[in-house]
Structure formats: C-alpha cells, structure tokens
Amino acid sequence: APKGPKPTQRKNKNTIGLGKAIQSARKQENSIQYLPDGEMRFTTEKHEADWVKLRSVTQESALDEFLSTAELANKDFTADRHSNVKIIRMDSHTDSRTQAVGMTNAQKEVLNAKQREHAKDLIVPRRPHWDESTTKYELQRQESEAFLEWRRKLADLQESNEDLLLTPFERNIEVWKQLWRVVERSDLVVQIVDARDPLLFRSVDLERYVKELDERKANLLLVNKADLLTRKQRIIWAKYFISKGISFTFYSALMANQLLELENEDTELDKDEIVTIDDEITEDEDIDDEIKEKIAILSIDQLEGLFLSKAPAEPLTESVQGKGPILQIGLVGYPNVGKSSTINSLVGSKKVSVSATPGKTKHFQTIMLSDSVMLCDCPGLVFPNFAYNKGELVCNGVLPIDQLRDFVGPSNLVAQRVPKYYLEAVYGIHIQTRTKDEGGDGITPTGQELLVSYARARGYMTQGFGSADESRASRYILKDYVNGKLLYINPPPHIEDDTPYSIEECKEFNEDLYTFERLPESRKEQIREAAKSKGIEIVDLSRDLNKLTFSAHTGGNDSKE
C-alpha cells in the first residue's frame, strides 16, 4: 500500500465550463414560459446563432441537399436499409469537358446559343405576397414553399439540359430573405458587377423582380473596378450596354478610396495625377458625345448625383412620424465585387468592414449617406447563371480560392487567357512548353506547366518526393488573377446577333493589357537592365522577352527567335 497522507479532493473553482454552457443552451432551447394569464408556451425548434443562419451555401453534397430540401418541405423521412443503392458520380462530366483542352469557337457558339435560349429560366426566388394580417408562421411557411418550388425549377433546368453548366448559387433561404428586404424597401436598386465580366455578375431577372414589386422603382448597373479596363474596352462595353437599353455607369471604388486618403493627407500633386490618369483622349477618336460621357469613370460626387437623378423623384416608402421622407438606395451583387468598398467611398470613411474573402458582409445593413438618403448594403449573393466551366467562377472571385479542391481547371484557364510572355515577365520565370511532336503547340502552356515553373522558381516543393507543389503555386497565381495583377477582360457579345467573341477576337480585345508599362516597377527595372545588355532600347515583351535573361527567366541567343 502506498505510504503517506491520502490526497485531498479539491472542488474545481471554475464553476462555468463548456459542459455547463451546453447544458444551459439546451435548457433555454426547450424552456417552458408561463405567461401572466397562466398560459404555458414552449418550443421544440432549435435556435441557431445569426451567423449560422446566414452562412452562405453555394454547394451541397447530395445528402445535405436532400436534408435541407426535406426541412424546407417540412417533411419527415425514414431510411430504407434493404433497398438496392447505386452510387453515381454526378460531377464527373462537368469539369472533364474543359479541364485540359479549351473549347473551340464552334463548341462555344453552340453552347452559347443554348444558354441564350434558356436564359429566361434563370430566375431569382420571389417573396410571397404578405400584409399586416399575415402571421409570422404563415409567412415562414409560404416563403419555404416558394423557395422550394424555385429550387425544383432550377433542378429541372439542370436535369433536362445536361450539357448546360449551371453555376453554384445561393441555397440558404436566410440570405435570400436579406435580398427581399433590401429590394422591398429600396427606391433605386444598384447591381454592382465586376468590370472584367459584367454579364456573368448581372442578374436580369432581379431587374424584372424590382419592377414587379413597383413600376416606379429604378435599376442601375454599376460597373466597378473599371480602372482595370482600357479606354478602348470601355467604349466597346458602353456601345453594347446602350444598344441593349441597360442603365449603367463605370466606377472604381479603389481609385475613389485612394483619392479620399490623399485628400486626408493634403497631397494635391498625387491627387491630380490619379484624377487625370483616365483623361487621355486621342485626337483621332471618332465616338459620339453620349459614349464619351458614358465611358468616364465617375468620381464620388458624380456617383452620388447619378444615384439621385436615377431614383424616383419622391421616396416610395412612407416617412416615419416626425422625420422627412428618406430616399433608400439598395446595393446588391455577387461576393467580392466591391459593394462594401463602394459604400466606404461614398460615406467617406470605413463604415463597413472589407475582406478579400468573398461574402464578408453577412447581414443587411443600413447607412445614412445624408439626412434624406440611406444606403442599404445586402450580403453578397451568388445568383444562378450559366458558365462554360467551374474554373470561370474561381477566376472571377465568386468561389473562395482557399477552399479550392480542384485547381487544374482554373489554372488552365489562366494559362490560356494570359499570354505566355506576360506570365514569364510578371513572375520572372521560364515556362517549358511541350512542342507539337509532344502534344502541345509550343506557344500556349498548360496550367500544369505554368504551376510547375512557378513552384520551382519560388522553391515550393512537396515533402517526400520533392516534386513541385502545384497546389500551393495555384493559390498564389489565382489570387493574383482575382486581384487584377494578371488581367483578362471578357468582351461583350456581338451587338448584331449576341454571338460570343471568337478566341482570336478575345486575344485582340485584350492585347493592350500585356505591355511593358503594365508590369510591376521592380520587374520593369530587371527587364530594362537585361534589355540594355542586349542593346534593346524600347522593350516589346512579345518580341524581345525570349532574348532576355533575368530573375529565373533564361533567354536564348540573339540569333534565335
């Protein structure tokens, strides 16, 4: 037997622990309340925190989708253990079509024609009609039924057209409820879209829904990040919008916020430089005055004036007693298009938190712009749309890169869109491409070739075999693409027949983006020094880069082309 005094049991002084917190939460969930008149009330519903309810859900497994559908339909279910179950991989065909090889012009045109045919079926869920007599539980039941019917329509659309790729869309009804509230109370609904692909981010049916609620409500398309476009590209996009009767304007929240910072620091010289960065007009331009006015990137004051001019003359919502009528402007759009940044530029200070991760804003927020104007910020919503492949969604910043599992598709898209010489110049790498004998074309690299070259130049290797860490390299490259370091602007469809641009036309549309002047300053210095040693004064990247040696890029002899 052990000798010595017996250990004395001491009571834990920490009376509040995780177990008691869980017990307390469970008690409150199912607690019974006695009202003053003796009536007893209790609930069996599970009360979740707001952040759980408003989590954005764009992709669900088959089981999760089944369970959420059953919950919406208020149905119970039992498992049949003895039935024959066959497991079919549903996503095996969606990515393989465009993983390794890009679509030809003919394939793209056929798919685009089918997308235009079914564009009318890309609808947003409507909130059922309600009034003061509708009870909370009746409204919740009607909303769930309407939302379930909407999901069934989209599921039928996907099942009846297997060759159409329906983008992941918001499946959480709580997030859609925030949109309903914003649309119902707003006099002007502003859809904010990314200038690199405005039509992917635009929901035509949302504009119809706004008009269904009240014909007096107005729509406006705010093309944000317009500073990424060249003047020629803005002219082409402006002509398309005008031909389709779309009310639009170009804006750059980044430039506007930079101006605000410079104004606070009283640096007038830099401010003037930023203002005039877009005002270079060549004399030989032959464009209408209307287009000249439309392609300007608006300042903060001009945008506020446009909002007031586009909105109805009188606010549509009744004024609160003791206060004057308030004009309400709703801002909606996809995650990561810059809604919060736009609001911050309008208000003039950081009122709304901003994040690089899509979907930072979780709640519907209201901010007073003045005594008579209120801004309504809606959480980022992924509307149902068509895409050619899932890589498009990643490259457009709709799906978070850090949660990405399949990096091959998006990386292939970057390698196909951005010229090889510009990728080498930006990153200072040398991309080894396969020749025609080896199955390549010797010009356009594959996504894997780009990732391997980047990973080796940066020293990103996997443990064990020591091969290039392609997954890590893809995250850096895709984030550069989303942030605009690697640029590609999608052109609008042809005005005459709405057919998409061919691959060759897309390259021509973007050729002005891949010049020496657009490189980072540090890389320009390296290339300039390398060019001097070869006797090259004016650097043309497409012509001269293969001769230059800098960073991890190795050039050939002068005799080699």
N, C-alpha and C positions, 0 to 999 in steps of 0.2 A: 504494500500500500504506500502511496506517496506520502512523504513526511511534510510537515509544515502546516501553516494555517490554511483553512479552506478559502477559496476565492469568494469574495462577497459579490453578489449580483447587484449591479447598479442600474437604476432605471435610466433609460435614454432620455436626456433632457430635450432633445429635438422632438417636440410633440407633433410637429407638422411634417409629414413625409409624403412621398409620392403615392403610397398606397392609400393614405387617408384623403389625399386630394382626389384620387379616382373615385373613392367611396362617396365623398361629398358630391362630386359631379353626378354620379349615378342617382343619389338621393334627390338632387334637385331636378333631374330629368323626369323622374316619376313621382314627384312630390304631390301631395293632395292639399288643395286650398279650400278653406271654409270661408264662404262669403258671409257678410253681416246678417243676411236673411236666412242663414243656415244651409244654403245650397252648397253642395260639395262639387268641386271641379278637380279633374286630374287629366293628365295627358300621357299617352304612350309614345308620342313622337320623340325622336332623337334630335336634340337641339345641338346643331353644329356651330362652330365659330364662323363669323362672317368670312374670314379669309379662306376657310374650307369650302364654303358655299360658292364663292366667287372664283375658285380656281378655274383657269381656262383649260378646257378639254377639247383638243382638236383631233386626237387619235385614240381609239379604244380597241382593246382586244375583242375577239368575238364574244367571250364570256362577259366582259364588262358592258359591252353594248347590249347584250341580252338582259342583264340585270337592270341596267338603267332604263331600258325600254319597259320592262315589267313594272318597275317602280312608277314610271310616268303613267302607265295604263292602269295603275292601282290593281294589278293582278297578282295572285299568288300562283306558285308553280311547284311541281314535285318532280324529282329526278327519276327517270325510268332506268333502273340499273341493268336490265337484261336485254335492252334493245341493241341492235347492231349499229355501231357507231363508225362512220367513215370520216377520217380527218382529211380535209382538202386544204392545201395551202392557197389562200386567196390572193396573196400579193406576189406570187411567183412570176406573174406575167407583166406586172405593171412597170417594173424597173428594167427588166431584161431587154425590152424593146429598144431602149435608148441609152444603155449603160456604156457600151464600148464604142458603138458607131453612131454618129449623129444622123438625124433624119435628113433624107434627101428633100429637094424642093417639091417634088411630086407628092411624096408622103405627107409633107407638112401641109400642102394645099388641100389634099383630100380630108385630112383630119380637121383642118380649119373650117372647111365647108360644113362638116358635120357639127362642129362646135357652134357655128353661127345658126345652124338650123335649130339647135336645142337651147339657144341662149335664153329664150323666153321661159324655160323651165328652171332657171337659176333664180329661185325666189328666196326672200327672207321671211321668217315667220311673222305673222300678224298677231297683234294682241286682240283678243275677242272684245266686242263692244261691252262697255260697262258704264254704270252711272251710280248715283248716290245710293240707290236701293240695293245694289249688288253687294252681297256679303263677302267677307274675306275668303271663306271656304268655297263659295260658288265661283269666285274669280280664279282661285288657285286651280280648281278642277277644270274650268273652261280653258285656262292657259295651258295646263298639262295636256289636255286633249288636242288643242290646236297645235301645240309644239310636236306632239307625237305624230299627228297627221302630216305635218311638214317634213318630219324625218322619213316617214314612209314614202312620200313623194320623191324625195331625193334618192332613197334606196332603190325605188322602182326605176328611176332615171339611170342609175349606175348599172343595175342588173340588165336592163333592156338594151344598153349600149356598152358592150364590154370593151370596145376599142377607145371609148372616151375615158380620160383620166379626170375624175372629179377630185378637186383639191381637198385636203383635210379642212373641215370647217368647224366652227364652234358648236359643241354638243351640250354645253351646260346652259340650261334654261335660265339660271340666275343671272348669267352675263347678258343674255338677250333681254332680260327684264330691264337692265340698266339702259339698253338702247331704246326700248319702248318709252321709258320715262323721258329720255332726252328728246326723242322725236316729238312726243306729245306736247311738251312744254315749249319747244323752240319755235321761233318765228322764222329763222333762217337756219337751215341745216347745211353745214360746210363739211364736205367729204375731203379729207386730206389724203393725197396719194403721193407715192414716190415718183419723182420725175423720170427715173430710169425705166419704169414700165407702168405708166399711168393706167392703162386699161386693165391690167391684172388686179390693181388695187381698187378699181372703181366698181361699185355695185349699182347697176342700172335700176334694179328692182327696188332698191332703197329709195331712189328718187321718186319712183312711182308710188311707193308707200306713203311718202311725205305728202304728196298731192292728194292721195286718197283720204287722208285724215282731214285736210283742209286745203282747198284750192289756193287760198291766199298765202300759204307757206311757200317759201322760196328755197331753191337748191343752188349751191355753188361748189365747183370743183377747185380745190386749192392744190396746185401742183408744187409741192415742197421739194427742197433740195435742187432747185432749178439752177443753182450756180454750177452744178456738175455738167450741165448741157452747154454745148457751144451755141453761138448765136444762130448758125445755120440750122441746127437741130430744133431750136425753139421756134424758128419760122415754120418749119415743116409740121411740127406738132400743132402750132397755132392755126395753120390753114386747115388741118384735119378737124380740130375742135369747132372752128367756125362753120365748116361745111356741114357738121352734124348738129349744129344748133346747141352746143354744150356751153353753158355759162362757166367760164374758167378764169384763172389768173395764175401767174408764176410768182413764187415766193421762195425765200431762203431763210429759214429760221436761224441757221448757223451764222450767216452774214449779219442778220439783224441783231443777234446776241453779241457778236463781236463789236458791232457799232455801239451798242449800249455800254459795253465795257470800256471802249475807247472814250466815249463821252464822259464816263465817270472819272477817267484818268486825265481828261482835258488834253488829249494828244490830237490836235487838229490835223496835222500833216497826214498821219496814218489813216485817219478817218476819211479824208478826201480821197486817198488812194483806193480805199475799199469801195467808196461810192462810185468812183469813175472806172472801176475795173471792168464794168459791163457796158460802158457808154461808147465803146469804139465802133463807130459806124463808117463803113467804107463808102466812098462816093459812088461807086458803080452799082450799088444795090438798087434794084427796081422792085420795091414792095409797096403795098398800099399803106396809107396812113393808119388805117384801122389795125393792120397787123403790126406796124411799128409800135403802136400804143400797147397792143396786147402782149408783145414779147418782152416788155420791160419787166425786170424783177422788182416788185413793189417794195417800198420802204414800209416801216411800221405805221406811220401816219397815213400813207396811201391805202394800206390794207384796212385800217380802221374805217377810213372814208368809204371804201368799197363795200364793206360789211353793211354800213348804214344805208348806202344807196340801193343795195340789192334786197334788203329786208323790207317787209311791208311798212307802209307809212305810219300805221298805228299798230302798237303791240296787240297781239291776238288774245293774250291771257288777261283775265280781269286783274286789276290792280288791287293790292292789299289795302285795307282801310287805313287811311292816314298817310299813305305813300302814293307817289305818282306812278303812272304806267312804266313798266320796265321791259325793254326790248331784250329778248333772250336769243342767244346765238349758240347753237349746238355744234360741237366739233366731234366728228366720228371718223373712223378709219381703222385700218389694219394695225397690228402691233408694229412698233419700230418705224413708223412713217414720220414721226416728229410732232405728234399732237401736243405733248407736254412742252416741248421746246418752243412751239409756236405760241402757246399761251404765255410762257415766260417772256417771250419777246414783246408780246402785246401789253402785258401788265408792267413790264419794265424791271421786274425783279423775280427771284426764284420763288414762286408760289407753289409750283408743282414739281415733285421730285422726278428726276430724269434718270434713265438707265439704258445701257446698251442692250440689255436683255429684253427681247420682245415681251410685251404685256406687263410693264411695270405698274401702270395705273390699274388698280383693282376696283375702285368704286367710282360711281358717278359723282362728280364734284362741280360745285358752282363757285365762280369767282366774279366779283364785281369789277367791271372794267371802268365804269363811271357810275354816277347816281342813277342813270337811266338805261345802262347797258350791262347785261350779265352774260358771262361766258359759261357754257355747260360742257364739261370735259367727260366724254364717255370712255370706258375702258376699251382697250384695243380688241377689235373683233375680227376674226377670220371669216369672211363671207364665202359662201360656196361659189366656186368658179371652175373653169376648165384650165388645165395646164398640159403641156406636151410631156413633161416628166416631173418627178418629185424633186429633182435637182434644182429646178427653177425656183421652187418655194424656199429652199435653203439659201440659194444665191440672192434672193430678193429680201432676205431677212425675216421672212414670215415664221419659219421654224427655227428654234434656238440651235445654234451650232454646237454648244457644249453638250447638248443631249443627243447629238447626232450619232447614229449607229452605222449607217451606210454612207461612207464618204466618197465612194468611187464615182457615182453619178454626178454629184455637184462638182467634183474635181475635173471630170471630163468636160463638163460644160464650161468651166473657166478656161481650160486649155484650148477649147475650140473657139471661144469668143475673143480672147485676148491674144494678139499675135505673139509668136514665139520670141521675136527680137525684143519686144517690150517687156515680156516676163523676165528675160535674161538681164535687160538693162535695169529694171526696178530692183531685182534681188541680187544682181551681181553673180549669177550662176550660169553654168553652161549645160544646156539640156541636150542629152543624147537622144536623137530620134531614130526610129527604125527606117531603113531605106525601103524602096519599092520591092526589092527582092525579099526583104524580111517581113513584108506585110504592111508596111506603113507607106507614107507618101514623102517622107524626108523633110517635110515642111511643118506640118501641124503635129505637135506632140500629143500623146495621150495623157490622161490625168495621172496615170501611174508614173510615166516618165518625168512629168513635172514634179510630182511629190518626191520621187527618189532623188532627183537632182537637188531639190531644196533641202531635204533632210540631210544629205551627205555634206552639203556646203555648210550647214549650221551645226553639224555634229549630232543630229538626233538619230540615235541607234537603239534598237531593241535589245533587251537583255537576252543572254544565251547565245544565239547565233550571230548577233551583231549586225543584222540587216537594217536597212533604212526604216525608220519609224514613220511610215506613211500616214498613220492616223494622226499623230501629233503635228506633222507638217501640214496636213489638210486643214486643221483648225486655224493655224496662222494664216494660210492663204485665203481661206473662205472668209475669215474676219476682215482681211484687207479688202476683199471684193465687196463685202457688205458695207464697209465704211467708206468706200469710194477711192481707195488707193489704187485698186485695179478697176478701171471703168469700162462699162459696156452699157450703151443706151439702146433700148428696144425701139425700133422705128414704128410709126403708126401704120395701120393697113393702108393700101392704096385707096385714095378718095373715090375713084371711079367705081370700083367693084368690091371693095372691102377685102380683097385678097391680101395675104401676108407678103412681106418683102422676101425676096429670094436670099440665099446665103451670100451671094456676091453683092447684092444691093445692101445688105446689112453691114458688110465689111466696108463698103464705100461710105455708108452713113456715119460710121464710127472712125474713119481713118484720121480725122483731125485730132482725135483724143490721144494718139500714140506718138507724140513728138518729144524731142529732146527737152523742150521748155517745160513740159508737164512732169518731169522726173523730180524726185526729192533733191534738195540742194546738195546734200552730201554726195549723192550718186552722180550728179552733174559734174561736180569737181573731179571725181575719179575718171569719168569718161573724157572730160576735157583734157586732162593730163595725158591720158592714153592716146587721144587723138593727136595732140601736139607732137608726140614722139613718132607718129606715123605721117606727120606733115599734113594733117587734115584740119582745116580751119573751121568750117561750118559742118557740124555733125548731122547727118541724116541717119537715124537709127536703122531703118530698114536696109539701107545700102552699106553702111560703114561698120555696123556692130560686129559682124563676123571677122573683121580685121583686128579688133582691139582686144587687149588683154588687161583686165582689171578685176580686182576682188577675186572671186572664184571662177570668173569667166575667162576662157582661153580663146584667143583669136588665131586665125591662120596667117599665112604669109600674104604679102601684098599681091602676089601673083594668083592667089586662089580667090575665087569668087564664091 
